[in-house]
């Protein structure tokens, strides 16, 4: 017996969460491995891949994440809540697009449209602000929204992912300052060890894990609901 047609919509909703998770996991891995193969090196940060042959991968993946987040509505706002899932994910999606299309100031290639429009410093400022907003929204979702589950094991996963995102966002901000403006000694350490890249990669991986777990958990709950309804 075929289930309610709305089940297809529900499954698509959960698969969107999983798609976001897989995109998040693939972004740093693809850039790092692709850089080693095509460039023979690892860039100092994920954003620096914009200025390499892997620009298309960087921009396309972040644009896809941004569009998915803007399209994602989440659960309706409950009484007493001031901020809905839709509002947070829309802001996060717009920030992801900002990270994709507002390059940081490094790189010696021709200026992008956004750099020509806003200037190198203006585009770079927009890039860093977008990155902070993007990661902050994702951390909020894991810590506040996802962690409301009644499943204790999943709650621990969401909380762990959320705090990792928060910690790595703070570490990325600090390391980025040293990468660009810090004294010569700390700057050499940050760039030599690619600390910004690894902090960003860990934050994105934590985001990916939380969305993959959320998507998988809700698909299991949905399947159980429709099985029980069919038997009824």
Protein Blocks (a to p, Z undefined) as FASTA:
>chain_A
ZZdfklmmmmmmmmmmmmmmmmmmmmmmmmmmmmmmmnopacfbfklmmmmmklmmmmmm
mmmmmmmmmmpnbjaddehiabdfklmmmmmmmmmmmmmmmccfedjbdcdfklmmnojk
lmmmmmmmmmmmmmmmmmmmmmmmmmmpmblklmmmmmmmmmmmmmmmmmmmmmmmmmmm
mcfklmmmmmmnommmmmmmmmmmmmmmmmmmmmmmmmmmmmmmmmmmmmZZ
